């Protein structure tokens, strides 16, 4: 159980550090794209590196947390 908690904490802390680095790095980029969620909606313009970085970080979080959930428990009952 403690191994699962430790792995979840490591995954979330690494991802939050990556978000911080992407947020700091995207401050000076001038190439930005708008995100459209439908025919009549558009959001703010974000740099393309920010969009790719957030997608990568969300994949890292989902992969790390799914690994935590799929790890076998350390106690085994063979009765």
C-alpha positions as CSV (number, residue, x, y, z in Angstrom):
1,X,0.0,0.0,0.0
2,X,2.8,2.4,0.8
3,X,4.4,1.6,-2.5
4,X,1.3,2.7,-4.3
5,X,1.0,5.9,-2.4
6,X,4.7,6.7,-3.0
7,X,4.3,6.0,-6.7
8,X,1.3,8.3,-6.9
9,X,3.0,11.1,-5.1
10,X,6.1,10.8,-7.3
11,X,3.9,10.9,-10.4
12,X,1.9,13.9,-9.4
13,X,5.0,15.8,-8.2
14,X,6.9,15.2,-11.4
15,X,3.9,16.3,-13.4
16,X,3.4,19.4,-11.4
17,X,7.1,20.3,-11.9
18,X,6.6,19.8,-15.7
19,X,3.6,22.1,-15.7
20,X,5.6,24.7,-13.9
21,X,8.4,24.5,-16.5
22,X,6.0,24.6,-19.4
23,X,4.2,27.6,-17.9
24,X,7.5,29.4,-17.5
25,X,8.8,28.5,-20.9
26,X,5.7,29.5,-22.8
27,X,5.8,33.1,-21.6
28,X,8.0,34.3,-24.4
29,X,6.6,32.3,-27.4
30,X,4.9,34.4,-30.0
31,X,3.5,31.5,-32.2
32,X,0.0,30.8,-30.8
33,X,-3.0,28.8,-31.9
34,X,-6.7,29.1,-31.0
35,X,-8.5,26.0,-29.6
36,X,-11.9,25.4,-31.1
37,X,-14.4,23.3,-29.2
38,X,-17.3,23.6,-31.6
39,X,-18.5,25.7,-34.5
40,X,-19.3,28.8,-32.4
41,X,-16.8,28.6,-29.6
42,X,-13.1,29.5,-29.5
43,X,-10.8,29.9,-26.6
44,X,-7.8,32.0,-25.9
45,X,-4.7,31.6,-28.1
46,X,-2.1,29.3,-26.6
47,X,1.4,28.6,-27.8
48,X,1.7,25.3,-29.7
49,X,4.4,24.1,-27.3
50,X,2.1,24.7,-24.3
51,X,-0.7,22.6,-25.9
52,X,1.7,19.7,-26.7
53,X,3.3,19.9,-23.3
54,X,-0.1,19.8,-21.5
55,X,-1.1,16.8,-23.6
56,X,2.1,15.0,-22.7
57,X,1.7,15.8,-19.0
58,X,-1.9,14.6,-18.9
59,X,-0.7,11.4,-20.5
60,X,2.0,11.0,-17.9
61,X,-0.5,11.6,-15.1
62,X,-3.0,9.1,-16.5
63,X,-0.3,6.5,-17.2
64,X,1.3,6.8,-13.8
65,X,-2.0,6.7,-11.9
66,X,-3.3,3.7,-13.9
67,X,-0.1,1.9,-13.0
68,X,-0.7,2.7,-9.4
69,X,-4.3,1.3,-9.7
70,X,-3.1,-1.9,-11.5
71,X,-0.3,-2.8,-9.2
72,X,-1.0,-6.0,-7.3
73,X,-1.5,-5.7,-3.6
74,X,1.4,-6.7,-1.4
75,X,-0.8,-8.9,0.8
76,X,-1.9,-12.1,-0.9
77,X,-4.6,-14.4,0.4
78,X,-4.3,-17.9,-1.0
79,X,-7.1,-19.6,0.8
